Amino acid sequence: MEESKSLQNISKARQMLAEAKTLDDVLMIRDKAEAVRVYAAAAKLGLESQNEAAEIKIRAERKAGELLREMPKNEGTKGQLKGSNDGGISGGFIVQPPEQAPPTLQELGIEKTQSHRWQTMAELPEEEFEEFVAETKENKEELTSTAIYREAKKKEREETHAEKRAAPLPEGKYRVIYADPPWRYGVDQHSKKEQDTVLESHYPTMPLDEICALPICEMAADDCVLFLWATSPLLPQAFEVIKAWGFNYKASYVWDKVKHNVGYYNSVRHELLLIATRGSCLPDKKPEGEPVLIDSVQSIERTEHSRKPEEFRRIIEHMYPTGRKIELFSRINADGWEGWGNEPT
């Protein structure tokens, strides 16, 4: 009985949302759908009923985001100072409220955070939104506003970084190439949900074929060294990249992160910095003719996700003090280096 009533409310709300023209109407539908969702969860009517109500709530939030985006902004008292004949009591000016000023978010009963989230959710293309909703239901997962917001932010990041990746690589030849590709893990290492929400929240990843297709060989000098970051699960892919870029594997550094991460087969606390060369590119020698050799294992405590220690850049500079250097997928602008990639600052 109660379940049937809830489903009827959902059906009615879906029709009302399609016909809604004003923000007030959309917000009313959103609040009713949320009330039904909460009831469905509390009454244990099942995930399907809960998701039906959540879907209407989310669709209402997307529609509210569209309407908010199109509404004129309320600028408060900006531009409302006008001359006064009050004898100078108020400095010769009074504040006159504008005629028919658009309502503020507060007057609409909407928080700034809500407005931002709903407008971001509205930016997610319709086709991708529908696909995400259908997939969530098919996988019998809970449908939430947060999940849609994350998907929209992921799309936003992908578009931003796609523009950066579309930027041409710098001209000229480099003796030293340092790269930390945004590897995409397969579902055998991480579920799609982990890949899309946890990993993609830190940086937009690239499929292996796109990384291999980068014309790195065109920017490498005849005698060039490549330093390539890789994790243990992705070693085979890293060697594919080395080959595709025109290099031959030589050796590696081990970054001991000190802190452990849970893995599938062992407790993971390291990453690998692979060394590959094109032509002959041994490290520069000391004045007395001895090669500069550094310990292959470096114990440096990790900090934020995916950021590599600057000590490794200094190691590279110590090994190759001369020659033009570039960092691919760079996060910072370092002295003596050129950068290209996702996050240069």
C-alpha positions as CSV (number, residue, x, y, z in Angstrom):
1,M,0.0,0.0,0.0
2,E,2.6,2.5,1.1
3,E,5.0,1.3,-1.7
4,S,2.2,1.9,-4.3
5,K,1.6,5.3,-2.9
6,S,5.2,6.2,-3.1
7,L,5.5,5.1,-6.7
8,Q,2.4,7.1,-7.6
9,N,4.0,10.2,-6.0
10,I,7.2,9.5,-8.1
11,S,5.2,9.2,-11.3
12,K,3.3,12.5,-10.6
13,A,6.5,14.3,-9.7
14,R,8.1,13.2,-13.0
15,Q,5.2,14.7,-14.9
16,M,5.2,17.9,-12.9
17,L,9.0,18.4,-13.4
18,A,8.5,18.1,-17.2
19,E,5.9,20.8,-17.1
20,A,7.6,23.1,-14.5
21,K,8.5,26.5,-15.8
22,T,9.6,28.5,-12.8
23,L,12.4,27.9,-10.3
24,D,9.9,27.8,-7.4
25,D,8.1,25.0,-9.1
26,V,11.3,23.1,-9.7
27,L,12.5,23.5,-6.1
28,M,9.1,22.3,-4.8
29,I,9.4,19.1,-6.9
30,R,13.0,18.7,-5.8
31,D,12.0,18.9,-2.1
32,K,9.0,16.5,-2.6
33,A,11.3,14.0,-4.4
34,E,13.8,14.2,-1.6
35,A,11.1,13.5,1.0
36,V,10.0,10.4,-0.9
37,R,13.6,9.3,-1.2
38,V,14.1,9.6,2.5
39,Y,10.8,7.8,3.2
40,A,11.7,5.0,0.8
41,A,15.1,4.5,2.6
42,A,13.5,4.6,6.0
43,A,10.7,2.3,5.1
44,K,13.1,-0.1,3.4
45,L,11.1,-0.1,0.2
46,G,14.2,-1.2,-1.7
47,L,17.0,0.5,-3.7
48,E,14.9,0.7,-6.9
49,S,12.2,2.9,-5.2
50,Q,14.9,5.0,-3.5
51,N,16.7,5.6,-6.8
52,E,13.5,6.5,-8.6
53,A,12.9,9.3,-6.2
54,A,16.6,10.3,-6.2
55,E,16.5,10.5,-10.0
56,I,13.7,13.0,-9.9
57,K,15.5,15.0,-7.3
58,I,18.7,15.0,-9.4
59,R,16.8,16.0,-12.5
60,A,15.1,18.8,-10.6
61,E,18.5,20.0,-9.4
62,R,19.9,20.0,-12.9
63,K,16.9,21.9,-14.2
64,A,17.3,24.4,-11.2
65,G,21.0,24.7,-12.3
66,E,19.9,25.6,-15.8
67,L,17.4,28.2,-14.6
68,L,20.0,29.7,-12.1
69,R,22.5,30.0,-14.9
70,E,20.1,32.0,-17.0
71,M,18.9,34.3,-14.3
72,P,20.3,37.8,-14.0
73,K,22.6,38.3,-11.1
74,N,21.7,40.5,-8.1
75,E,24.6,42.9,-7.6
76,G,23.3,44.3,-4.3
77,T,23.8,48.1,-4.0
78,K,26.4,48.3,-6.7
79,G,25.7,51.2,-9.0
80,Q,22.8,52.4,-6.9
81,L,24.3,55.6,-5.4
82,K,22.5,58.7,-6.5
83,G,22.8,62.4,-5.6
84,S,21.0,63.8,-2.6
85,N,19.9,67.2,-1.3
86,D,20.1,66.2,2.4
87,G,22.6,69.0,3.2
88,G,25.6,66.8,3.3
89,I,24.3,64.6,6.1
90,S,25.1,61.4,4.1
91,G,28.0,62.9,2.2
92,G,25.7,64.1,-0.7
93,F,24.5,60.6,-1.7
94,I,21.8,58.2,-0.7
95,V,21.4,54.5,-1.5
96,Q,18.4,53.9,-3.7
97,P,17.3,50.2,-4.1
98,P,17.0,49.2,-7.8
99,E,13.6,48.8,-9.3
100,Q,12.6,45.1,-9.7
101,A,16.1,43.8,-8.8
102,P,16.5,40.1,-9.3
103,P,16.2,38.1,-6.1
104,T,19.3,37.0,-4.2
105,L,20.1,33.3,-3.6
106,Q,19.2,33.9,0.0
107,E,15.8,35.2,-1.0
108,L,15.3,32.2,-3.2
109,G,16.2,29.9,-0.2
110,I,19.3,28.5,-2.0
111,E,22.8,28.3,-0.6
112,K,25.7,29.4,-2.7
113,T,27.1,25.8,-2.5
114,Q,23.9,24.4,-3.8
115,S,23.8,26.9,-6.6
116,H,27.3,26.0,-7.7
117,R,26.7,22.3,-7.5
118,W,23.4,22.4,-9.4
119,Q,24.9,24.6,-12.1
120,T,27.8,22.2,-12.4
121,M,25.5,19.3,-12.6
122,A,23.6,21.0,-15.4
123,E,26.8,21.3,-17.4
124,L,27.0,17.5,-17.8
125,P,25.8,16.7,-21.3
126,E,22.4,15.1,-21.5
127,E,23.6,11.9,-23.2
128,E,26.3,11.3,-20.6
129,F,23.9,12.1,-17.8
130,E,21.4,9.5,-19.0
131,E,24.1,6.9,-19.5
132,F,25.4,7.5,-16.0
133,V,21.9,7.1,-14.5
134,A,21.2,4.0,-16.5
135,E,24.5,2.4,-15.6
136,T,24.1,3.2,-11.9
137,K,20.7,1.6,-11.8
138,E,21.9,-1.4,-13.8
139,N,24.8,-2.0,-11.4
140,K,22.3,-1.7,-8.5
141,E,24.2,1.2,-6.9
142,E,22.8,4.1,-5.1
143,L,22.1,7.2,-7.2
144,T,23.1,10.4,-5.5
145,S,23.5,14.1,-6.4
146,T,27.1,13.8,-5.2
147,A,27.8,11.1,-7.8
148,I,26.4,13.3,-10.6
149,Y,28.3,16.3,-9.4
150,R,31.5,14.3,-9.5
151,E,30.8,13.0,-13.0
152,A,30.2,16.6,-14.1
153,K,33.4,17.8,-12.5
154,K,35.3,14.9,-14.1
155,K,33.9,16.0,-17.5
156,E,35.0,19.5,-16.8
157,R,38.5,18.4,-15.9
158,E,38.7,16.2,-19.0
159,E,37.8,19.1,-21.2
160,T,40.2,21.5,-19.6
161,H,43.1,19.1,-19.7
162,A,42.3,18.0,-23.2
163,E,42.9,21.6,-24.3
164,K,46.3,21.5,-22.6
165,R,47.2,18.2,-24.2
166,A,46.1,19.6,-27.6
167,A,48.7,22.3,-27.1
168,P,51.7,21.6,-29.4
169,L,54.8,20.2,-27.8
170,P,57.7,22.7,-27.6
171,E,59.9,22.9,-30.6
172,G,63.5,21.8,-30.6
173,K,65.3,18.8,-29.3
174,Y,65.9,17.7,-25.7
175,R,68.6,15.7,-24.1
176,V,66.6,14.9,-21.0
177,I,62.9,14.0,-20.9
178,Y,61.2,13.4,-17.6
179,A,57.6,12.1,-17.6
180,D,54.9,11.1,-15.2
181,P,52.0,10.0,-17.4
182,P,48.5,10.0,-16.1
183,W,48.1,6.2,-16.3
184,R,44.7,4.7,-16.6
185,Y,44.3,1.6,-14.5
186,G,42.2,-1.3,-15.8
187,V,39.3,-2.7,-13.9
188,D,41.4,-5.7,-12.9
189,Q,43.3,-3.3,-10.6
190,H,40.5,-0.9,-9.8
191,S,36.8,-1.0,-10.2
192,K,35.2,1.5,-12.7
193,K,33.7,3.3,-9.7
194,E,37.2,3.6,-8.1
195,Q,38.7,4.8,-11.4
196,D,36.0,7.4,-12.0
197,T,35.6,8.8,-8.5
198,V,38.8,8.2,-6.5
199,L,41.5,8.2,-9.2
200,E,40.0,10.7,-11.6
201,S,39.3,13.1,-8.7
202,H,43.0,13.7,-8.5
203,Y,43.9,14.1,-12.2
204,P,42.3,13.1,-15.6
205,T,43.8,9.9,-16.9
206,M,44.8,8.9,-20.4
207,P,44.4,5.6,-22.1
208,L,47.6,3.8,-23.1
209,D,47.2,4.3,-26.8
210,E,47.0,8.0,-26.4
211,I,50.2,8.1,-24.3
212,C,52.0,6.0,-26.8
213,A,50.8,8.2,-29.7
214,L,52.5,11.3,-28.3
215,P,55.2,12.4,-30.7
216,I,58.0,12.3,-28.1
217,C,60.5,10.7,-30.5
218,E,60.3,13.9,-32.5
219,M,61.5,16.0,-29.6
220,A,64.2,13.7,-28.5
221,A,67.8,14.5,-29.4
222,D,69.9,11.8,-31.1
223,D,71.4,11.1,-27.8
224,C,68.6,11.4,-25.2
225,V,67.6,10.0,-21.8
226,L,64.1,9.3,-20.7
227,F,63.0,9.1,-17.0
228,L,59.6,7.5,-16.9
229,W,57.5,7.0,-13.7
230,A,55.5,3.7,-13.4
231,T,53.8,1.6,-10.8
232,S,54.2,-2.1,-10.5
233,P,50.9,-3.1,-12.0
234,L,51.6,-1.0,-15.0
235,L,55.1,-2.1,-15.8
236,P,54.1,-3.8,-19.1
237,Q,52.4,-0.7,-20.2
238,A,55.4,1.5,-19.3
239,F,57.6,-0.7,-21.5
240,E,55.2,-0.3,-24.4
241,V,55.5,3.5,-23.9
242,I,59.2,3.4,-23.9
243,K,59.2,1.4,-27.1
244,A,56.6,3.6,-28.8
245,W,58.6,6.8,-27.9
246,G,61.7,5.3,-29.5
247,F,63.8,4.5,-26.4
248,N,65.5,1.4,-25.0
249,Y,65.2,0.4,-21.3
250,K,68.4,0.6,-19.3
251,A,67.8,0.7,-15.5
252,S,65.5,2.1,-12.7
253,Y,65.3,3.9,-9.5
254,V,63.0,2.7,-6.7
255,W,61.1,5.3,-4.7
256,D,60.5,3.9,-1.2
257,K,57.6,6.0,0.0
258,V,58.1,4.8,3.6
259,K,54.3,4.8,4.2
260,H,52.4,1.7,3.1
261,N,49.4,1.5,0.7
262,V,47.1,-1.5,0.6
263,G,47.7,-3.6,-2.5
264,Y,46.1,-6.8,-3.9
265,Y,49.2,-9.0,-3.5
266,N,51.4,-7.1,-1.1
267,S,51.7,-3.9,0.9
268,V,52.8,-1.4,-1.7
269,R,55.2,1.3,-0.6
270,H,57.2,2.0,-3.8
271,E,57.1,3.3,-7.3
272,L,59.6,2.9,-10.1
273,L,61.4,5.6,-12.1
274,L,62.5,3.8,-15.3
275,I,65.6,5.0,-17.2
276,A,65.7,4.5,-21.0
277,T,67.9,6.0,-23.7
278,R,68.0,6.8,-27.3
279,G,71.5,6.7,-28.9
280,S,74.3,7.0,-26.3
281,C,73.4,9.0,-23.3
282,L,75.4,7.9,-20.2
283,P,75.4,10.3,-17.3
284,D,77.9,13.1,-17.4
285,K,81.3,12.3,-15.8
286,K,83.1,14.1,-13.0
287,P,86.2,16.0,-13.8
288,E,88.4,13.1,-12.8
289,G,86.5,10.9,-15.3
290,E,84.4,8.8,-12.9
291,P,80.6,8.4,-13.7
292,V,78.2,10.0,-11.3
293,L,76.4,7.1,-9.7
294,I,73.6,7.5,-7.2
295,D,71.9,4.9,-5.0
296,S,69.1,3.2,-6.9
297,V,66.8,3.1,-3.8
298,Q,65.6,6.4,-2.4
299,S,63.5,6.5,0.8
300,I,61.4,9.7,0.8
301,E,58.1,9.9,2.6
302,R,55.2,10.5,0.2
303,T,53.0,13.6,0.5
304,E,49.9,14.4,-1.7
305,H,48.5,11.9,-4.2
306,S,50.6,11.3,-7.3
307,R,53.1,14.1,-6.6
308,K,56.7,13.0,-7.0
309,P,59.5,14.1,-4.7
310,E,61.6,17.0,-6.0
311,E,64.7,15.0,-4.9
312,F,64.3,12.9,-8.1
313,R,64.5,16.0,-10.2
314,R,67.7,17.0,-8.4
315,I,69.1,13.5,-9.0
316,I,68.4,13.9,-12.7
317,E,70.1,17.3,-12.7
318,H,73.1,15.8,-10.9
319,M,73.4,13.0,-13.5
320,Y,72.8,15.3,-16.5
321,P,73.8,18.9,-15.5
322,T,74.1,19.9,-19.2
323,G,71.6,19.8,-22.1
324,R,68.0,21.0,-22.6
325,K,65.5,19.4,-20.3
326,I,61.7,19.0,-20.4
327,E,59.1,17.6,-18.0
328,L,56.0,16.1,-19.5
329,F,52.7,16.2,-17.6
330,S,54.4,18.7,-15.3
331,R,52.9,20.1,-12.1
332,I,55.3,22.9,-11.5
333,N,57.6,25.2,-13.4
334,A,61.2,24.4,-12.3
335,D,64.3,26.4,-13.0
336,G,66.2,25.0,-15.9
337,W,63.3,22.9,-17.1
338,E,60.6,23.4,-19.7
339,G,57.2,22.0,-19.0
340,W,54.2,20.5,-20.9
341,G,51.2,18.8,-19.6
342,N,48.3,18.7,-17.3
343,E,49.1,21.0,-14.4
344,P,51.9,23.5,-15.1
345,T,51.5,26.5,-12.8
